[in-house]
Amino acid sequence: MRLAAANPTGDITGKAPELCRLDAGTLARLVKRRDVSAREVIGAFLDHIAAINPTYNAIVSLRPRADILAEADAADAALARGEAAGPLHGLPQAIKDLAPTKGLTTTFGSPLFADFVPPADAIAVARMRAAGAIIIGKTNTPEFGLGSHTYNPVFGATRNAYAPARTAGGSSGGAAVALATRMLPVADGSDFGGSLRNPAAYNNIFGFRPSQGRVPSLPAPEGFFTQLGTEGPMARNAADLARLLSVQAGHDPRAPLSLDGSGHDYEAALDTDLKGKRIAWLGDLSGHLAMEDGILALCEGGLRLSADAGLVVEPHVPAFDFEALWQAFVALRHFMVGGKLKALYDDPEKREKLKFAVRWEIEGGQRLSAYALYEASTVRSAWYASVLRLFEHFDYLALPTAQVFPFPLEEEWPQTIAGRTMDSYHRWMEVVAPVTLSGCPAVSVPVGFNAAGLPMGMQLVGRPRDDLSVLQLVRAYEQVSPFPAVAP
């Protein structure tokens, strides 16, 4: 495994230029009022990236500085002509290296695509451009996004923002670290098995997984079955989450399962009274999930903060076969991931360049029968019905975001947790699977640090398609929690 250069630790954000310490909403308003120029903003971020990215290896495929600044000048000129400013006008954005980005090398973390330059943007990328974002490069990801540990043979490993000798999580690990270290004001990511949530927890930021279909995903070779993955926003506060989601969301006819409606101005509707709303704390699913010591306690501390804000928290675990639910997740992932990548596996020369997790998914898909796939879908459907019953009594659900704290960078994945053996490359992240399979909107919120200073997060889950209520809960939580303000 290639590692980024060793790091001298220190107060990263204290050394960051003042503009880089501002949130996306504040920056956008300053640029729109022409209190600061897009050139000044972009220049400050590029200087900060040059100073610290060699340590963290979060941003990859960085475009030439002159080209980026030329776009910043064009953004300033547009404002001078009186043109309207989008919600991201003049702000730097580095796109997760799984999303095709027109004219910019997009590797998917694989040596097979080390020189691939897409001819067109993915839908969400095009929407960010249209909102005024200036795309400066990409953010690092595991090979094809598999595994919640961001390393690949093309760019190496991304280091944790708070503990550089440890994993950044994944697969949106580069995005999370760039955001936490103030190399970006807001970041995009994607999530199938926790890839927006896990790196958010490991880097003390917010990672929002939207409702299934809220953010259309294209290009994709198959648009009707691959519905468990979604793109979404990462941010350091609720307003920035809402701002980016408002840009990303909205129906596109090319994505047949995308939800109706145009992008919603979520940011304008964040403030509301949540007193009396009920949260069901699912914990470790009555012992089903192995948990590293300290995680449940941190999450319960975060829930006490929610109670201080007037919400009602009650431990409650529904009666369900969670082992069957995990096996359904595994089968559906074999089907969706393996099917997408099988053509690479079928070429013996390319197969040799695929990492173990990719081959494992494809080979699992090859053994999968149509009847087994149907059975997995029936288990998922039964779980959805169980979740709906939960929401008859509760407004939100809560679980830990991860089962282990950030682990050493050299490990591929945790082999054991609390004495239990993990039987696959992703079993240690099983806690995210019930949320993915529900299709419900969810966010990882910071809940603090263990004695070694390692961050952790907690998943907060809302009713199907009620993304706004989850964002409103984030707003309420950030007003009572000290943890989002703790910088690296």
N, C-alpha and C positions, 0 to 999 in steps of 0.2 A: 504494500500500500504506500503510495507517495504521500508524504506529509508536507505541509507548508513549513516555511522557515520558523525556527524557534522564536519565541516571543519574549521580550522584556515586558513584564506586567506593569500596569500603571493605570492612572485615571484617564481612560480614553476620551470620554466625553468632555472632561475638563480641558483637554488639549485641543478639542475640535473647534473650528471657527464658530463664531457666534451664530451665523446663519444656519450652520448644520445642526445646531442644538434646538432649532425651532421645529414645531410640528408642521405637517403639510398644509393644514388649513391656514395657519398664520402666514406661512411663506406665500401661499397662493394669494391671500389678501394683500400682502405687501407688494407683490409683483403687479397685481391688478391695479392697485392705486398708484403704481409707479414710484412708490417710496424706495424701492430697491429694484435694480434691473435683473432680468433673467440672466444676463451675462455674469453679474456679481454672484448670484445664487449658484449657478452652474460652476463658476470658477472656484468658489469656496468648497463645494463638494468634491471637485476633481483634485484640489490640493489635499484635502483630507484623505481621499482614497489613495493618492500617491504616498501619503505618509504612513498609513496603517494597513492597507490591504495586503502588502507583502507579508505581514504577520498573520492575518486571518484567512486570506485566500477565499473571500466571500464573493467578490465580483470578478468575472472572467470575460474574455473577449471584449475588453474595453476598447471603444472606438478611439480614433485619433483625436487628441484634444482640439485641434484646429477645426475639425469637422463638427464636433459637438458645440463649440463656441459659436460657430457660424449659425447653427440652428437657434442658439440662444439670442443672437443678434436679430434673427428673423422674428423671433417671438417678441422682442422689444419693439421692433419696427411695426409689427401688427398692432400693438397697443397704441403706438404713436399715431397710427392712422385712424384710431378710434374703433378698431375691430373688437368684437366681443371676446372675452377671455373665458376659456373653459375652466372647469374645476381643478385641473392640473397644469394650467398654463405656466410654462417656464420652469417647471419642476423636473429634476432628474429622475429617471426611472430606469432600473436595470431589470430586464425580464428574466423570469426563471428559465433555465436552459432546457426545459421540456417544451416550451411554447414556441412554435415557429415564428420567427421575426424577420420580416422582409429585409434582405440585403445584409443581414448580420449572421455570422456563423452561429449555428444552432447545433450542438453536438449530441444532445440527449445524454451527455456523460459517457458516450461510447466512442471508442476509437474507430468504429465503423462509420461514424458520422463526423469525424474530426474536422473535415473540410466542407461540410454541408452548409450551403447558404440558401435558405428558403426563398422562393419567388414571391411569397405573399405572407401577410400576417395572419395569425390566429385571430378569431373574432375579438377576444378580450384585448389582445395587443392593439388591434386596429382601433378599438374604442378608447384605449388609453392615449394613443396618438391623437385621435380626434378631440380628446379633452385637453390637449395642449402639452402632454408630457413630452419631454425630450429624452429619447432612449439613448443611454450612454454605453450600454453593454448588456451582459447577461449575469445571472447569479447562479452559483454552482449547485449541482444536484448529484445524487447517486446515479449510477448507470441505469438509464430508462426509469429513474425514479423509484427503484426497488430497494427497500431497506431504509429504516429511519436513522441513517448514518451517512452524512454527505462526504463521499470520497469517490473518485473514479480514476481510471488510468490516463485520462486526457489532461486533467488539471490538478489532480491530487486531492487532498483532504481539506475541508474547511474546519477551522478551529472555533471552539465555543467562545462566545463574547465575554463570559465571566470566568472561564477556566480554560485557557488556551491549550492545555494538554489533554482536553477531553472533547468528546464529540459535540458537534453543533446540532445533532438530530437531523431529521430529514423527512421527506425529501426536499422540502423548501429550506434547507439549512443555510445556503448562501444568502437567501433573502432575509432570513431571520437575523443572521449575524450582521449583515450590512445595515439593517434597520436598528438593531440594538447598539451598534457602535457608531451610529449617526453618519454612516456613509450614504444612506438613503433616508428621505423623510417619510416614505411610505413604500410598501412593497407588495407585489403580486406573488401568488403561489398557487399550488394545486394540492388536492387531497383525495386519496383513495383509502389508504390505511393510516390516516393520521398525519399526513404530510404538511398540512397547515397547522395542526394542533401540536404535534410533538416538538418541532423546532421552536415554536412559540414558547412552550413550557420550558425548554432547555435554555432559552435566551431572554426570559423575563419580559416578553411582549405579548400582545394579543394576536391570536390567529383565528380567523373566522371561516368556518366551513358553511357555505350557504345551503339553503334547501336544494334538494335534488331538482335540477332543471332551472334554477334561478339564473345561473350564469352559463350561457351556451358555450359549448366547447367544439371547435372545429379548427383546422381540418382533422377529420378522423375517417378511417376507412369504413367504419361501421357506426351507425347512429341510432340504432333501436335497442340494443341490448347493453351496451357499455355505459351504464347509468350510475355506477358507484363512484366514479371519479368526478371531481368538479374543481374549477378554478375559484379563487376567492382572494380576499385581502388580508394583509398583515399590517399592523400599525402599533403605535405606542399609546394611543388613546382611542376612545369610542368615536369621536368625531371623524378622525382620519379613516377608521374602519368604514364608517358610514359613507364618507366621501368617495372612497375608491369603489366600494360595492355599488354605489349609485351609478358609477361609470361602467362597471363590468356587467351589471344586470340588465335584463330585458330580452324579450323574445327575438329570435332570429329564425326565419322560415327554413334556413338550411340545417338547423338543429331541431329535428322533429319533436323531441321531448322537452324542449325549452318552454318555460312557463310563459303564459300570455302576459302582455303588458310591457310598457317601456320602462326604462330605468327610473327608479323612484328616488326622490330626494330624501333619503333616510336621515341625513344629517339634521334637517330642519325639524324632525319629529322625535329627537332623542329624549328630551326631557318630559318625564311623566311621573306620576305617583305610583310606586310599586308596593306601597305599604299593604301588608296583608297577603301578598302573593305567596304561594306555597312552592317550596323546593323539596323534591324527593331526593334524598342522599342515598345513592346505590352502593357507595363504598367499593369493596372488593367483591361484590356480588355474592355475599355470604360465604366468603372464603374460596370461591371458585378461582379467583385471580391471585397469583403469587405477587406479593408486594415487598419491595425493599423497605426496611424499617425507616420510619419518619415521613413517608409520603402521605399516608392517611391522616396523620396528625396535622400536617401542613394544610391539607385540604379542609379538614374540620375547622382549623383556624380561619381559613378563608370564608367558610360558611358562617362562623360566628360574626365576622364582619358584615356579612349579608343580613344576619339577624339584627345587627345594630342599625342597619338601614331600614328596618321595619318588615323584612321578609320573614316568613315562617319556614323553618327547616325541620324536616322530619325524616329520620332514617326509614327507608322502605325499599325492599328488594322484591320484585315480582317473582312469582313462581314460574320458572321457565328452565328448560334444559339448555344451559349455557354452553355445554360442550357441543351439543348438536348445532347450536348457533355458530360457534367457531368453525366447525367443520363445513357448515354451509358457506361461510365467508371464504374459506380456503377453496372450496369447489368453484364458487362464482369468480374468484380471483384467477384461478387456473384458466377458466373459460375466457375471461376478458383479456387478461394480460398475455396468456399463452397464445390465444388466437391472433392477437395483434402482432406478436413478434415471431411467430412460427416460421415465416418465410426466411428469416435470418438463420434460424436453427437448421433449416433444410439444406443450407449451403455449408458443406463441411468446413471450408476455409473460414467462413464467418462464425460458425459455431464455436470454433476454438477461441474466438475473441469475446465471447459472451461470458459474463461472470456467473458464478454458481447459481445465484438466486434466479437469474433469467432462465437458465436451463431447467432449474427445478420447477418453475411455473409452467414452462412449455411441456415438459415431460409429464407433469401432473395433468395438464389438459389433454394430452394424448391418451391417457388412461381413463378419461372421464366419459361416461356414457350419457346419452341424451336423458335417460331415466334418472341418473344420479343428479344431473343438472336440474331436472324438474323437481326432484325431491329437495334440493337445496333451496329452490325458489319457494317451495311450500313452507319450509322452515322459516325463511325470511318473512313470508306473508303472515305466518302465525305470530312472529315477533312484532311485526308492525301492528297487528291487532292488539297485542299485549301492551304496546306503547300507547296506543289510543286509549286503552282502559286506564292507564296511569294518568293520562292527561284529563280524565274525567274528574280526578281528585287533586291533581297538582298542576301548577302552571309551568314549572321547569323541572328538569332532572339534572343531577350532578354526579359526576364520577371523576376520579383522578385522570390526568391526561397521559401519564406514563406509569409504568410499574417499576422502573429503576431511575435513579438519578443519572445525569450525564456520565458515561463511562469512558475509560481511557481511549484515546484516539486510535491506538494500535489494534484494538479489538474490533472484529467485524460485527459482532453482535453479542449480547449477553448469553452465555451458555446456561447459566442457572440464575434463579431468583429465589432467595429465601430457602435454599436447599432443593428447589424443584428444577428439574432439567427442562430446558426449552427445546421442543422437538422440531423447530423449523427456524429459518432466519428471521421470521417476524412474529413468532409466538409471544415474544416478550412485549409486544405492543398490542396484545389481544384486547386491552381495555378500550381501544378506539373502535373495534369492529361492531359492537352493538349500535353505536351511534351512526356509523356509516350505513349499516343495513337498514336503519330506520328511515333514512332519507331526510331526517329533520335537520333544521339549522342548529349549529353548535359553535361554541367559541371556547378557546383555551384562555383562561385568565391567570395572571401571576398570583401565586399564593405564598411566595417567600423562598427561603433558602435553608438548607440543612446546616449542620455545624461546620461542614467543610466549605460552605459558601456556594453550594451548587443549587441552581434554581429548579423550581418545580411549578407546574400549573394544574389547573382543574378545569374539566369540561363542564360547561353549562349548556343545556339542551332545551330548545323551545319546541312548541307545537309545529306540526307539519306546515310549511310555507309561511310561518310567522317569523320571518327574519327580523322584522322591526322590533319585536318584543325582546329578542335576544340582544340586539344592539342597545335597547333601552336598559336592559339589565347590566350590560357592560358599563354604561354611563353611571348607573347607580353604584355599581361596585367600585369603580375607580374613584368615586367621591369619598369612600370610606376606607379604602385600602392604601397603605403606604408603599406597597411593593412596586407598582408600575413606575414610580419616580426613582427607584434605585438603579442608577446607571452603572455600567461596567467600571 
